[in-house]
């Protein structure tokens, strides 16, 4: 007959098995949902594996002819090569899938607009073969590695609180059902094996802290072997040596085992050199230094740490969001409320860690104090590693670099939350709370994967043949696709606002290749106000994948620039063109030719507010605001004069001497005309420029007599008169937008 404690442990162990199964199912789902090579650097990691398979050697940085992530230690890639060596993909190591040139469009937005970096074709479909089969097998290997991280997280909790295993189960939830960890486990990378190595070292250190016998040669062997494997997983784990040594010193001091401290350190050093030493010797021979980082910075670029503190701090929120769920290269985010909610959960949990101290719970501190402090040190160490990388690398703000400390953070979060719940007098903290945490986090992951990740790469919605489409038109584009109808969301638009266009396409014949869709908004002056170019289906349904009989709704959003010229009428038109540049002809149902661009609607462009012509709200370095602008004309001839009037408002912080710069530039960036005015010591035109006062700043530009016909841009900037540096435009949330502003286009006949 089992005791109550034994029954409880049995239930919790079974619950943990359910958590593991749930993780594996979700991670495999992510690997299926996510198209090949869309995860961060997955193509480069995959190439590393194929390089080993095809050459039976390790890559050398910069000598492979393409980026192969050759700077990473090889443990994960050797596992991938062992499991896929039998597959002939028929492709070279440096093969690159067809790229989507529009993939980074408004990358910060939640949605499905060109989130795919590559175009995806039928060779990726199930049943998998060739490259798709190899990639999915490597992904499956990574899923199993991720399951190991979840299991070790549970073991860490069990090692700290053997009599309260529900804390371990709850802590495991924040790893098993972290959307980003699940996503990365279902992709090809070495961040998950880094998490496994980091968590294994953490578990060993926690158990050493709880070992009543203290140090022994066995611990030297265990820690040396684990640290050696960690260095073979990812180089950022080198820093964990500090944690290992801190624990070894603490235990030696507590148990007065200084001889064993020396023996353990010799064993740790010896085994580390035995397992990983060859890698650093190889780097020294190849690159002239043991880490290979110097060669990496030569290839990938580097920041000067002394100049990067502000940028690194600014990037921390991005790193936080990408720790929990920012898929792809960051262009598939979750709603901001999710990141804020997780931030508050974490903040409340860390405050909860202080409760045993505040309440002077000696028994709790005696049992949990040192292990919790160690986990906090682990979190602090890898935050420092992440921040240091932000200081030196433009590729730094990635939460996955924190994965080695994710198990520690997860256990701390759940333990901190548990300290608040035990304050409730009628509350008996048990497995129910652990199950609730797992259910809540699992639901978050399900929503993230199936509500946002799958939607980002989904084909457009189809419609039935008998659907009553809006604005039926039946315009035939070449011989293979017909526009059955369309819908335009508005007849009036303000600068900065979108126009949504729904296009009802029916495929009538197999297209010979990939054609691109354009949407143009051209005003009555003949000037291009706004345009969009995209593969059909917002990148997810290229025309080479179309089959006769396909019917789908292409929903395209066109944003009006914030600097668009107002009080005018513009025509909205669409068309299809080949990448080589030629447009497809359009005919009516009766065969009448409609040209190569189909006009759908007219749209009135109106100012969003009153007060100034073409009102704006552009904050330049918190010192001056551009409130509006106007041109004397928008139709010019060579040699004509153009007056550009800018309406500037002084902000309270205005102190620096500035130059207001205006440029008349071509599409290629060539400067044709320059115009400057001065602001000196708060003076404009010899008079004091008071905060809140708006000045009318006029620039007289004379076009060269030999200037070519075409469309030109007006560039406005605020320049520090001493440093000659252009000032950044500051968004409402404080981030920098750009150091200049492009105003509406003008035409030269």
Buried (B, 14 or more C-beta within 10 A) or exposed (E): EEEEEEEBBEBBBEBBEEBBEBBBEBBBBBBEBBBBBBBBBBBBBBBBBBBBBBEEEBBBBBEBEBBBBBBBBBBBBBBBBEBBBEBEBEBEBEBEBEEBBBBBBEBEEBBBBBBBBBBBEEEBEEEBBBBBBBBBBBBBBBBBBBBBBBBBBBBBBBBBBEEBBBBBBBBBBBBBBBBBBBBBBBBBBBBBBBBBBBBBBBBBBBBBBEBEEBBBEEBBBBBBBBBBBBBBBBBBBBBBBEBBBBBBEBBBEEBEBEEBBEBBBEBBBBBBBEBBBEBBEBBEEBBEEBBBBEBBBEEEEBBEEEEBEEBBEBBBBBBBBBBBBBBBBBBBBBBEEBBEEBBEBBEEBBBBBEBBEEEEBEEBBEBBEBBBBBBBBBBEBBBEBBBBBBBBBEEBBBBBBBBBBBBBBBBBBBBBBBBBEBEEEEEEBEBEBBBEBBEEBBEBBBBBBBEBBBBBBBBBEEBEEEEEBEBEBBBBBBEBBBBBBBBBBEEEBBBBBBBEBBBBBBBBEEBEEBBBBBBBBBBEBEBBBBEBBBBBBBBBBBBBBBEEEBBBBBBBBBBBBBBBBBEBEBBBBBBBBBEEEEBBBBBEEEEEEBEBBBEBBEBBBEBBEEEBBBBBBBBBBBBBBBBBBBBBEBEBEEEBEBEBBBBBBBBEEBEBBBBBBBBBBBEEEEEBBEBEBEBBEBEBEEEEBEEEEBBEBBBEBEBEEEBEEEEBBBBBBBBBBEEEEBBBBBEEEEEBEEBBBBBBBBBBE
